[in-house]
């Protein structure tokens, strides 16, 4: 134990910074929404989302549903593990019978969706999503670029004006094996 005492007659200030690393993944949340993240090969086979080989491409599908019906603005964020990079964001024209990835079925239309260096982000007025069942779907293609073991954070959906309405998907550990090229 460390103890600190002011032995002088003037006021003393102390700033203490503590850094730590969690020993386990955070629990999933489901308050106002449900959300799931599924990883597929580009040919449509479902992966467990815990192992890839450097150079592999995969599709990440995020499927969420609102448990309420009031009109709200919602944001979706999916942080990337350090070993992955986003190649492209998929839209509804990429899915269905006419699209390149028919196994994904229909994706939702968003006001905004972006591939950033470290995350995928989308936002929309919830009433625009498949209005009949308060559901939305987003997908993007990633490539494994760095071998190693990485934290694979869960996706998050949140009501932009009521942050207590939030859901997270499961966190995992992603292993990216070397490709043997060097």
Beta strands, then each sheet from edge to edge (+ up, - down):
strand 1: 30-31
strand 2: 33-41
strand 3: 46-47
strand 4: 51-53
strand 5: 57-66
strand 6: 73-79
strand 7: 84-89
strand 8: 112-115
strand 9: 119-125
strand 10: 135-144
strand 11: 148-152
strand 12: 156-159
strand 13: 162-168
strand 14: 172-177
sheet 1: 1+ 13- 12+ 6- 9+ 8-
sheet 2: 3+ 2- 5+ 10- 7+
sheet 3: 4+ 14+ 11-
end
